[in-house]
Amino acid sequence: MDWIHKYLNIALTPPPPVLLSFPFTLPLHLVFKLLCRIKRYIFGENVAGKVILITGASSGIGEQLAYEYARRGARLAIIARREDRLKEVAKKSHQLGSPDVIVLSADVSKVENYQRFISETLRHFGQCLLVPLYSFLF
C-alpha cells in the first residue's frame, strides 16, 4: 500500500517546469479567451427571422438548441417522436422570442419521415437556413 501512495505522490505532483511556466502562460491564456469572446460578440451569428430545423427537439441538446435559437429570434421547425413534449418546447420557444414554430412528430431515423419534415418546412416557410442534426440516419 505504501508503494501505491509513493507512486501517486510522484505521478500527481506537478513537475517544477510546469509550476514555473504557469505564471507566464496563464495571462496569455486569459487574453486569448478574452479576444475569442470579443470576436464572437462582434461577428456573432445573426439568425433573427431565419428558419432553423432541429431534430430531436423534445429533450436534451435539441431542446436546448431550440431555446437558444428562439432567444435569438429564429423561426423554428422542430421534430421528435414525443409530440406532447414537442408542443411544450414550441410553447416555451414562442415565449422566448421565436416568431413562428412548427411541430412535426415523427421518427427521423426513417428517411421518408425526414423528407416529409423537410418538405413541410419548405411548404410552411418557403426556405430553410440551418439544419443541426442530432438524430443521425444510419
DSSP file (Angstrom, degrees, kcal/mol; ACC not computed):
  #  RESIDUE AA STRUCTURE BP1 BP2  ACC     N-H-->O    O-->H-N    N-H-->O    O-->H-N    TCO  KAPPA ALPHA  PHI   PSI    X-CA   Y-CA   Z-CA
    1    1 A M     >        0   0    0      0, 0.0     4,-1.7     0, 0.0     3,-0.2   0.000 360.0 360.0 360.0 -34.9    0.0    0.0    0.0
    2    2 A D  H  >  +     0   0    0      1,-0.2     4,-2.5     2,-0.2     5,-0.2   0.879 360.0  55.3 -64.6 -36.9    2.9    2.4    0.7
    3    3 A W  H  > S+     0   0    0      1,-0.2     4,-2.4     2,-0.2    -1,-0.2   0.847 104.8  54.1 -67.0 -30.7    4.3    1.9   -2.8
    4    4 A I  H  > S+     0   0    0      2,-0.2     4,-2.7     1,-0.2    -1,-0.2   0.924 109.7  47.0 -66.2 -43.8    0.9    3.0   -4.2
    5    5 A H  H  X S+     0   0    0     -4,-1.7     4,-2.3     2,-0.2    -2,-0.2   0.900 112.6  49.6 -64.4 -40.6    1.0    6.2   -2.2
    6    6 A K  H  X S+     0   0    0     -4,-2.5     4,-1.9     2,-0.2    -2,-0.2   0.921 112.8  47.4 -63.6 -43.2    4.6    6.9   -3.2
    7    7 A Y  H  X S+     0   0    0     -4,-2.4     4,-3.0     1,-0.2     5,-0.2   0.928 112.8  48.0 -64.4 -45.0    3.8    6.3   -6.9
    8    8 A L  H  X S+     0   0    0     -4,-2.7     4,-2.6     1,-0.2     5,-0.2   0.877 109.6  53.3 -64.7 -37.5    0.7    8.5   -6.7
    9    9 A N  H  X S+     0   0    0     -4,-2.3     4,-0.9    -5,-0.2    -1,-0.2   0.892 114.3  42.0 -63.8 -38.7    2.6   11.3   -4.9
   10   10 A I  H  < S+     0   0    0     -4,-1.9    -2,-0.2    -5,-0.2    -1,-0.2   0.926 118.5  45.0 -72.1 -44.9    5.2   11.2   -7.7
   11   11 A A  H  < S+     0   0    0     -4,-3.0    -2,-0.2     1,-0.2    -3,-0.2   0.838 118.6  41.0 -70.5 -33.8    2.7   10.9  -10.5
   12   12 A L  H  < S+     0   0    0     -4,-2.6    -1,-0.2    -5,-0.2    -2,-0.2   0.581  91.1  94.7 -94.9 -10.1    0.3   13.6   -9.3
   13   13 A T  S  < S-     0   0    0     -4,-0.9    -4,-0.0    -5,-0.2     0, 0.0  -0.720  81.6-121.8 -81.5 123.6    2.9   16.2   -8.1
   14   14 A P        -     0   0    0      0, 0.0    -2,-0.1     0, 0.0    -1,-0.1  -0.393  28.2-111.3 -66.9 140.0    3.4   18.7  -10.9
   15   15 A P    >>  -     0   0    0      0, 0.0     4,-1.6     0, 0.0     3,-0.8  -0.342  28.1-109.2 -68.4 153.3    7.0   18.9  -12.1
   16   16 A P  H 3> S+     0   0    0      0, 0.0     4,-2.4     0, 0.0     5,-0.2   0.832 114.3  59.2 -55.3 -39.1    8.9   22.2  -11.4
   17   17 A P  H 3> S+     0   0    0      0, 0.0     4,-2.1     0, 0.0     5,-0.2   0.887 105.6  50.5 -60.2 -35.1    8.9   23.4  -15.0
   18   18 A V  H <> S+     0   0    0     -3,-0.8     4,-1.4     2,-0.2     0, 0.0   0.931 111.3  47.6 -65.9 -43.9    5.1   23.4  -15.1
   19   19 A L  H  < S+     0   0    0     -4,-1.6    -1,-0.2     1,-0.2     0, 0.0   0.865 113.4  48.6 -64.7 -35.5    4.9   25.3  -11.9
   20   20 A L  H  < S+     0   0    0     -4,-2.4     4,-0.3     1,-0.2    -1,-0.2   0.839 113.1  46.4 -74.2 -32.6    7.5   27.8  -13.2
   21   21 A S  H >X S+     0   0    0     -4,-2.1     4,-2.3    -5,-0.2     3,-1.0   0.690  92.1  82.9 -83.1 -17.6    5.7   28.4  -16.5
   22   22 A F  H 3X S+     0   0    0     -4,-1.4     4,-2.3     1,-0.3    -1,-0.2   0.892  86.7  52.4 -56.5 -46.5    2.3   28.7  -15.0
   23   23 A P  H 34 S+     0   0    0      0, 0.0    -1,-0.3     0, 0.0    -2,-0.1   0.765 115.2  43.8 -63.9 -21.4    2.6   32.5  -14.1
   24   24 A F  H <> S+     0   0    0     -3,-1.0     4,-0.8    -4,-0.3    -2,-0.2   0.817 116.7  42.9 -90.0 -33.7    3.7   33.2  -17.7
   25   25 A T  H  X S+     0   0    0     -4,-2.3     4,-2.4     2,-0.2     5,-0.2   0.805 102.2  65.9 -84.9 -29.1    1.1   31.1  -19.6
   26   26 A L  H  X S+     0   0    0     -4,-2.3     4,-2.5    -5,-0.3     5,-0.2   0.932 101.4  47.7 -61.9 -47.2   -2.0   31.9  -17.6
   27   27 A P  H  > S+     0   0    0      0, 0.0     4,-2.3     0, 0.0    -1,-0.2   0.902 112.7  50.3 -61.6 -37.6   -2.1   35.6  -18.6
   28   28 A L  H  X S+     0   0    0     -4,-0.8     4,-2.3     2,-0.2    -2,-0.2   0.908 110.9  49.3 -64.1 -40.8   -1.6   34.6  -22.2
   29   29 A H  H  X S+     0   0    0     -4,-2.4     4,-2.3     2,-0.2    -1,-0.2   0.914 111.3  48.7 -63.9 -43.3   -4.4   32.1  -22.0
   30   30 A L  H  X S+     0   0    0     -4,-2.5     4,-2.1     2,-0.2    -2,-0.2   0.883 111.2  49.8 -66.5 -38.4   -6.8   34.6  -20.4
   31   31 A V  H  X S+     0   0    0     -4,-2.3     4,-2.5     2,-0.2    -1,-0.2   0.916 110.3  51.1 -64.7 -43.0   -6.0   37.2  -23.0
   32   32 A F  H  X S+     0   0    0     -4,-2.3     4,-2.1     1,-0.2    -2,-0.2   0.922 110.2  48.6 -60.5 -45.1   -6.7   34.7  -25.7
   33   33 A K  H  X S+     0   0    0     -4,-2.3     4,-2.0     1,-0.2    -1,-0.2   0.891 110.8  51.3 -62.6 -39.5  -10.0   33.7  -24.2
   34   34 A L  H  X S+     0   0    0     -4,-2.1     4,-2.2     1,-0.2    -2,-0.2   0.919 109.8  49.0 -63.4 -44.1  -11.0   37.4  -23.9
   35   35 A L  H  X S+     0   0    0     -4,-2.5     4,-2.4     1,-0.2    -1,-0.2   0.874 109.5  52.7 -64.2 -37.1  -10.1   38.0  -27.6
   36   36 A C  H  X S+     0   0    0     -4,-2.1     4,-2.3     2,-0.2    -1,-0.2   0.899 109.7  48.4 -64.8 -40.2  -12.2   35.0  -28.6
   37   37 A R  H  X S+     0   0    0     -4,-2.0     4,-2.1     2,-0.2    -2,-0.2   0.898 111.0  50.2 -67.0 -39.9  -15.2   36.3  -26.7
   38   38 A I  H  X S+     0   0    0     -4,-2.2     4,-2.5     2,-0.2     5,-0.2   0.927 111.3  49.0 -63.2 -44.3  -14.9   39.7  -28.3
   39   39 A K  H  X S+     0   0    0     -4,-2.4     4,-2.9     1,-0.2    -2,-0.2   0.923 111.3  49.4 -60.6 -45.0  -14.7   38.1  -31.7
   40   40 A R  H  < S+     0   0    0     -4,-2.3    -1,-0.2     1,-0.2    -2,-0.2   0.857 112.2  49.2 -63.1 -35.7  -17.8   36.0  -31.0
   41   41 A Y  H >< S+     0   0    0     -4,-2.1     3,-0.6     2,-0.2    -2,-0.2   0.916 117.6  38.7 -70.0 -43.7  -19.7   39.1  -29.8
   42   42 A I  H 3< S+     0   0    0     -4,-2.5    -2,-0.2     1,-0.2    -3,-0.2   0.930 127.5  32.2 -74.1 -46.3  -18.8   41.2  -32.8
   43   43 A F  T 3< S+     0   0    0     -4,-2.9    -1,-0.2    -5,-0.2    -2,-0.2  -0.059  87.6 150.5-104.1  32.4  -19.1   38.6  -35.5
   44   44 A G    <   -     0   0    0     -3,-0.6     2,-0.4     1,-0.1    -3,-0.1  -0.185  56.4 -92.9 -65.0 157.3  -21.9   36.5  -33.9
   45   45 A E        -     0   0    0     -5,-0.1     2,-0.8     1,-0.1    -1,-0.1  -0.581  33.8-151.7 -73.9 123.3  -24.3   34.6  -36.0
   46   46 A N        +     0   0    0     -2,-0.4    -1,-0.1     1,-0.1    27,-0.0  -0.855  29.6 158.2 -99.4 105.3  -27.5   36.6  -36.7
   47   47 A V    >   +     0   0    0     -2,-0.8     3,-2.2    25,-0.2    28,-0.3   0.259  19.1 140.9-110.1  10.6  -30.3   34.2  -37.1
   48   48 A A  T 3  S+     0   0    0      1,-0.3    26,-0.3    26,-0.1    25,-0.2  -0.359  81.1   2.5 -59.3 123.6  -33.2   36.6  -36.4
   49   49 A G  T 3  S+     0   0    0     24,-2.7    -1,-0.3     1,-0.3     2,-0.2   0.384 104.5 121.5  82.1  -3.7  -36.1   35.7  -38.8
   50   50 A K    <   -     0   0    0     -3,-2.2    25,-2.8     1,-0.0     2,-0.5  -0.567  66.4-110.2 -93.1 159.0  -34.2   32.8  -40.4
   51   51 A V  E     -a   75   0A   0     -2,-0.2    78,-2.3    23,-0.2    79,-1.4  -0.758  31.4-173.1 -95.9 127.8  -35.5   29.3  -40.4
   52   52 A I  E     -ab  76 130A   0     23,-2.7    25,-2.5    -2,-0.5     2,-0.5  -0.978  11.4-152.4-121.1 129.4  -33.8   26.6  -38.3
   53   53 A L  E     -a   77   0A   0     77,-3.0     2,-0.5    -2,-0.4    25,-0.2  -0.886  15.7-173.9-100.6 128.4  -34.6   22.9  -38.5
   54   54 A I  E     -a   78   0A   0     23,-2.8    25,-2.0    -2,-0.5     3,-0.4  -0.979   8.1-159.5-128.8 122.7  -33.9   21.0  -35.3
   55   55 A T  E    S+a   79   0A   0     77,-1.1    25,-0.2    -2,-0.5    23,-0.0  -0.690  77.7  24.3 -94.9 152.8  -34.2   17.2  -34.9
   56   56 A G  S >  S+     0   0    0     23,-1.3     3,-0.8    -2,-0.3     6,-0.5   0.871  75.9 152.0  65.4  37.5  -34.6   15.5  -31.5
   57   57 A A  T 3   +     0   0    0     22,-1.7    23,-0.2    -3,-0.4    -1,-0.1   0.415  46.5  82.5 -85.2   1.9  -36.1   18.7  -30.1
   58   58 A S  T 3  S-     0   0    0     21,-0.2     2,-0.3     1,-0.2    -1,-0.2   0.690 105.8  -6.4 -81.3 -15.5  -38.2   17.2  -27.4
   59   59 A S  S X> S+     0   0    0     -3,-0.8     4,-0.8    30,-0.0     3,-0.7  -0.985 105.1  13.3-164.1 167.5  -35.3   16.8  -24.9
   60   60 A G  H 3> S-     0   0    0     -2,-0.3     4,-2.1     1,-0.2     5,-0.2  -0.265 117.3  -6.8  67.7-139.7  -31.6   17.2  -24.4
   61   61 A I  H 3> S+     0   0    0      1,-0.2     4,-2.5     2,-0.2    -1,-0.2   0.890 134.6  54.1 -62.6 -42.3  -29.4   19.0  -26.8
   62   62 A G  H <> S+     0   0    0     -3,-0.7     4,-2.1    -6,-0.5    -5,-0.3   0.896 108.8  49.0 -60.4 -41.4  -32.1   19.5  -29.4
   63   63 A E  H  X S+     0   0    0     -4,-0.8     4,-2.1    -7,-0.5    -1,-0.2   0.928 112.4  47.2 -63.9 -45.7  -34.4   21.1  -26.8
   64   64 A Q  H  X S+     0   0    0     -4,-2.1     4,-2.4     1,-0.2    -2,-0.2   0.862 109.9  53.6 -66.7 -35.2  -31.7   23.5  -25.6
   65   65 A L  H  X S+     0   0    0     -4,-2.5     4,-2.8     2,-0.2     5,-0.3   0.920 107.3  51.9 -62.2 -43.1  -30.8   24.4  -29.2
   66   66 A A  H  X S+     0   0    0     -4,-2.1     4,-2.1     1,-0.2    -2,-0.2   0.919 111.2  47.0 -59.3 -44.1  -34.5   25.3  -29.9
   67   67 A Y  H  X S+     0   0    0     -4,-2.1     4,-2.2     2,-0.2    -1,-0.2   0.904 112.3  49.5 -65.7 -41.1  -34.5   27.6  -26.8
   68   68 A E  H  X S+     0   0    0     -4,-2.4     4,-1.1     1,-0.2    -2,-0.2   0.927 113.4  45.0 -66.2 -44.6  -31.2   29.2  -27.8
   69   69 A Y  H  <>S+     0   0    0     -4,-2.8     5,-2.4     1,-0.2    -1,-0.2   0.856 110.8  55.4 -67.7 -33.0  -32.3   29.9  -31.4
   70   70 A A  H ><5S+     0   0    0     -4,-2.1     3,-1.6    -5,-0.3    -2,-0.2   0.907 104.1  53.8 -64.0 -41.4  -35.7   31.1  -30.1
   71   71 A R  H 3<5S+     0   0    0     -4,-2.2    -1,-0.2     1,-0.3    -2,-0.2   0.823 107.4  52.3 -60.5 -30.4  -33.9   33.7  -27.9
   72   72 A R  T 3<5S-     0   0    0     -4,-1.1    -1,-0.3    -5,-0.1    -2,-0.2   0.430 121.7-108.5 -88.1   1.0  -32.1   34.9  -31.0
   73   73 A G  T < 5 +     0   0    0     -3,-1.6   -24,-2.7     1,-0.2    -3,-0.2   0.683  63.6 153.2  86.4  18.9  -35.4   35.3  -32.8
   74   74 A A      < -     0   0    0     -5,-2.4     2,-0.4   -26,-0.3    26,-0.3  -0.471  47.4-119.5 -80.3 152.8  -35.2   32.5  -35.3
   75   75 A R  E     -a   51   0A   0    -25,-2.8   -23,-2.7   -28,-0.3     2,-0.4  -0.793  38.8-147.1 -87.6 134.8  -38.2   30.8  -36.8
   76   76 A L  E     -ac  52 101A   0     24,-2.4    26,-2.3    -2,-0.4     2,-0.5  -0.820  27.1-171.1-116.1 143.7  -38.1   27.1  -35.8
   77   77 A A  E     -ac  53 102A   0    -25,-2.5   -23,-2.8    -2,-0.4     2,-0.4  -0.977  26.1-175.2-122.6 114.1  -39.1   23.8  -37.3
   78   78 A I  E     -ac  54 103A   0     24,-2.6    26,-2.0    -2,-0.5     2,-0.3  -0.874   8.4-177.8-118.7 145.8  -38.8   21.1  -34.7
   79   79 A I  E     +ac  55 104A   0    -25,-2.0   -22,-1.7    -2,-0.4   -23,-1.3  -0.998  16.2 134.0-142.2 142.7  -39.2   17.3  -34.9
   80   80 A A  E     - c   0 105A   0     24,-1.2    26,-1.6    -2,-0.3     6,-0.0  -0.941  58.3-100.2-168.1 177.6  -39.1   14.4  -32.5
   81   81 A R  S    S+     0   0    0     -2,-0.3     2,-1.0    24,-0.2    26,-0.1   0.803 101.5  73.5 -81.2 -29.5  -41.1   11.3  -31.6
   82   82 A R     >  -     0   0    0      1,-0.2     4,-1.9    24,-0.1    -1,-0.1  -0.737  57.6-177.8 -93.9 100.2  -42.8   12.7  -28.5
   83   83 A E  H  > S+     0   0    0     -2,-1.0     4,-2.2     1,-0.2    -1,-0.2   0.873  79.5  55.1 -66.9 -39.3  -45.5   15.1  -29.7
   84   84 A D  H  > S+     0   0    0      1,-0.2     4,-1.3     2,-0.2    -1,-0.2   0.910 111.5  44.8 -62.0 -41.0  -46.7   16.2  -26.3
   85   85 A R  H  > S+     0   0    0      1,-0.2     4,-2.0     2,-0.2    -1,-0.2   0.865 110.0  55.9 -70.0 -36.4  -43.2   17.2  -25.2
   86   86 A L  H  X S+     0   0    0     -4,-1.9     4,-2.7     1,-0.2    -2,-0.2   0.888 103.6  54.1 -62.7 -39.4  -42.6   19.0  -28.6
   87   87 A K  H  X S+     0   0    0     -4,-2.2     4,-2.3     1,-0.2    -1,-0.2   0.872 107.7  50.5 -64.5 -35.9  -45.7   21.1  -28.0
   88   88 A E  H  X S+     0   0    0     -4,-1.3     4,-2.4     2,-0.2    -1,-0.2   0.911 111.0  48.6 -65.2 -42.0  -44.3   22.2  -24.7
   89   89 A V  H  X S+     0   0    0     -4,-2.0     4,-2.3     1,-0.2    -2,-0.2   0.905 111.5  50.1 -64.2 -41.1  -40.9   23.1  -26.3
   90   90 A A  H  X S+     0   0    0     -4,-2.7     4,-2.1     2,-0.2    -2,-0.2   0.912 110.4  49.8 -63.6 -42.6  -42.8   25.0  -29.1
   91   91 A K  H  X S+     0   0    0     -4,-2.3     4,-1.9     1,-0.2    -2,-0.2   0.929 113.2  45.4 -62.2 -45.8  -44.8   27.0  -26.5
   92   92 A K  H  X S+     0   0    0     -4,-2.4     4,-1.9     1,-0.2    -1,-0.2   0.865 109.5  56.1 -67.0 -34.8  -41.7   27.9  -24.5
   93   93 A S  H  X>S+     0   0    0     -4,-2.3     5,-2.4     2,-0.2     4,-0.8   0.897 106.3  50.8 -63.6 -40.0  -39.9   28.8  -27.7
   94   94 A H  H ><5S+     0   0    0     -4,-2.1     3,-0.8     1,-0.2    -1,-0.2   0.920 110.1  50.1 -60.2 -43.6  -42.7   31.3  -28.5
   95   95 A Q  H 3<5S+     0   0    0     -4,-1.9    -2,-0.2     1,-0.2    -1,-0.2   0.835 107.4  54.5 -64.8 -32.3  -42.3   32.8  -25.1
   96   96 A L  H 3<5S-     0   0    0     -4,-1.9    -1,-0.2    -5,-0.1    -2,-0.2   0.637 131.9 -84.9 -79.6 -13.6  -38.5   33.1  -25.5
   97   97 A G  T <<5S+     0   0    0     -4,-0.8    -3,-0.2    -3,-0.8    -2,-0.1   0.513  76.3 142.0 128.2   4.9  -38.9   35.1  -28.7
   98   98 A S      < -     0   0    0     -5,-2.4    -1,-0.3     1,-0.2   -23,-0.2  -0.662  37.8-153.9 -77.4 125.5  -39.4   32.8  -31.7
   99   99 A P  S    S+     0   0    0      0, 0.0     2,-0.3     0, 0.0    -1,-0.2   0.793  76.7  15.5 -71.6 -26.6  -41.9   34.4  -34.1
  100  100 A D        +     0   0    0    -26,-0.3   -24,-2.4    -7,-0.1     2,-0.4  -0.970  61.8 179.4-152.4 130.7  -43.0   31.1  -35.6
  101  101 A V  E     -c   76   0A   0     -2,-0.3     2,-0.4   -26,-0.2   -24,-0.2  -0.993   7.6-165.2-133.5 126.4  -42.6   27.4  -34.6
  102  102 A I  E     -c   77   0A   0    -26,-2.3   -24,-2.6    -2,-0.4     2,-0.4  -0.896  10.4-153.1-109.5 147.1  -43.9   24.4  -36.5
  103  103 A V  E     +c   78   0A   0     -2,-0.4     2,-0.4   -26,-0.2   -24,-0.2  -0.950  13.8 178.8-121.6 133.4  -44.0   21.0  -34.8
  104  104 A L  E     -c   79   0A   0    -26,-2.0   -24,-1.2    -2,-0.4     2,-0.7  -0.983  16.2-151.2-135.4 125.0  -43.9   17.6  -36.5
  105  105 A S  E     +c   80   0A   0     -2,-0.4     2,-0.3   -26,-0.2   -24,-0.2  -0.851  44.9 115.8 -98.3 115.1  -43.9   14.3  -34.6
  106  106 A A        -     0   0    0    -26,-1.6     2,-0.8    -2,-0.7   -24,-0.1  -0.976  67.4 -99.0-166.3 166.4  -42.1   11.6  -36.4
  107  107 A D    >   -     0   0    0     -2,-0.3     3,-1.5     1,-0.1     6,-0.3  -0.873  27.8-163.8 -97.4 109.1  -39.1    9.2  -36.2
  108  108 A V  T 3  S+     0   0    0     -2,-0.8     6,-0.1     1,-0.3    -1,-0.1   0.449  78.0  82.9 -78.7   2.0  -36.3   10.8  -38.3
  109  109 A S  T 3  S+     0   0    0     28,-0.1     2,-0.5    29,-0.1    -1,-0.3   0.670  81.6  76.0 -74.2 -14.0  -34.4    7.5  -38.5
  110  110 A K  S X> S-     0   0    0     -3,-1.5     4,-1.8     1,-0.1     3,-0.6  -0.871  82.6-142.9 -96.8 126.6  -36.8    6.7  -41.3
  111  111 A V  H 3> S+     0   0    0     -2,-0.5     4,-2.6     1,-0.2     5,-0.2   0.856  97.3  56.8 -59.5 -39.8  -35.8    8.5  -44.5
  112  112 A E  H 3> S+     0   0    0      1,-0.2     4,-2.0     2,-0.2    -1,-0.2   0.860 106.8  49.9 -64.4 -34.3  -39.4    9.2  -45.6
  113  113 A N  H <> S+     0   0    0     -3,-0.6     4,-2.1    -6,-0.3    -1,-0.2   0.899 111.1  49.1 -68.3 -39.9  -40.2   10.9  -42.3
  114  114 A Y  H  X S+     0   0    0     -4,-1.8     4,-2.2    -7,-0.2    -2,-0.2   0.909 111.0  49.6 -65.9 -41.4  -37.2   13.1  -42.6
  115  115 A Q  H  X S+     0   0    0     -4,-2.6     4,-2.6     1,-0.2    -1,-0.2   0.889 110.2  51.1 -63.6 -38.9  -38.1   14.0  -46.2
  116  116 A R  H  X S+     0   0    0     -4,-2.0     4,-2.8    -5,-0.2     5,-0.2   0.891 108.0  53.2 -64.3 -38.9  -41.6   14.9  -45.1
  117  117 A F  H  X S+     0   0    0     -4,-2.1     4,-2.1     2,-0.2    -2,-0.2   0.926 111.1  45.6 -60.9 -46.4  -40.1   17.1  -42.4
  118  118 A I  H  X S+     0   0    0     -4,-2.2     4,-2.5     2,-0.2    -2,-0.2   0.929 114.7  47.2 -63.5 -45.7  -38.0   19.0  -45.0
  119  119 A S  H  X S+     0   0    0     -4,-2.6     4,-2.4     1,-0.2    -2,-0.2   0.893 111.7  50.3 -67.0 -38.7  -41.0   19.3  -47.4
  120  120 A E  H  X S+     0   0    0     -4,-2.8     4,-2.4     2,-0.2    -1,-0.2   0.902 112.0  48.8 -63.0 -40.4  -43.4   20.5  -44.6
  121  121 A T  H  X>S+     0   0    0     -4,-2.1     4,-3.0    -5,-0.2     5,-0.7   0.932 112.6  46.5 -65.3 -45.7  -40.8   23.1  -43.5
  122  122 A L  H  X5S+     0   0    0     -4,-2.5     4,-1.4     1,-0.2    -2,-0.2   0.878 113.2  50.1 -64.9 -36.9  -40.3   24.4  -47.1
  123  123 A R  H  <5S+     0   0    0     -4,-2.4    -2,-0.2    -5,-0.2    -1,-0.2   0.909 117.5  39.7 -66.5 -41.3  -44.0   24.5  -47.7
  124  124 A H  H  <5S+     0   0    0     -4,-2.4    -2,-0.2    -5,-0.2    -3,-0.2   0.934 134.0  18.7 -74.9 -47.4  -44.6   26.5  -44.5
  125  125 A F  H  <5S-     0   0    0     -4,-3.0    -3,-0.2    -5,-0.2    -2,-0.2   0.729  88.4-133.9 -99.3 -25.5  -41.7   28.8  -44.5
  126  126 A G  S  <<S+     0   0    0     -4,-1.4     2,-0.3    -5,-0.7    -4,-0.2   0.382  81.1  36.2  85.1  -5.4  -40.6   28.7  -48.2
  127  127 A Q        -     0   0    0     -6,-0.4     2,-0.3   -77,-0.0    -2,-0.2  -0.973  62.6-149.4-162.0 167.5  -36.9   28.3  -47.1
  128  128 A C        -     0   0    0     -2,-0.3   -76,-0.2     1,-0.1     3,-0.1  -0.975   7.3-176.5-147.3 145.9  -34.6   26.8  -44.6
  129  129 A L        +     0   0    0    -78,-2.3     2,-0.4     1,-0.3   -77,-0.2   0.852  64.7  15.6-105.8 -52.5  -31.3   28.0  -43.3
  130  130 A L  B     -b   52   0A   0    -79,-1.4   -77,-3.0     2,-0.0    -1,-0.3  -0.981  47.6-167.7-138.5 137.4  -29.7   25.6  -40.9
  131  131 A V        -     0   0    0     -2,-0.4     2,-0.7   -79,-0.2   -77,-0.2  -0.805   7.6-169.1-126.3  89.4  -30.2   22.0  -40.0
  132  132 A P        -     0   0    0      0, 0.0   -77,-1.1     0, 0.0     2,-0.5  -0.706  18.7-150.1 -78.1 116.2  -28.3   20.9  -36.9
  133  133 A L        +     0   0    0     -2,-0.7     3,-0.1     1,-0.1   -79,-0.1  -0.756  37.2 153.8 -94.6 124.6  -28.7   17.1  -36.9
  134  134 A Y        +     0   0    0     -2,-0.5     2,-0.6     1,-0.2    -1,-0.1   0.372  68.3  66.0-123.9  -2.8  -28.7   15.3  -33.6
  135  135 A S  S    S-     0   0    0    -27,-0.0     2,-0.3   -55,-0.0    -1,-0.2  -0.955  81.7-152.6-115.2 108.6  -30.7   12.3  -34.8
  136  136 A F        -     0   0    0     -2,-0.6     2,-0.5    -3,-0.1    -2,-0.0  -0.577   8.2-130.3 -91.1 143.5  -28.4   10.6  -37.3
  137  137 A L              0   0    0     -2,-0.3   -28,-0.1     1,-0.1   -27,-0.1  -0.769 360.0 360.0 -89.7 129.5  -29.5    8.4  -40.2
  138  138 A F              0   0    0     -2,-0.5    -1,-0.1   -29,-0.2   -29,-0.1   0.354 360.0 360.0-119.2 360.0  -27.8    5.0  -40.4
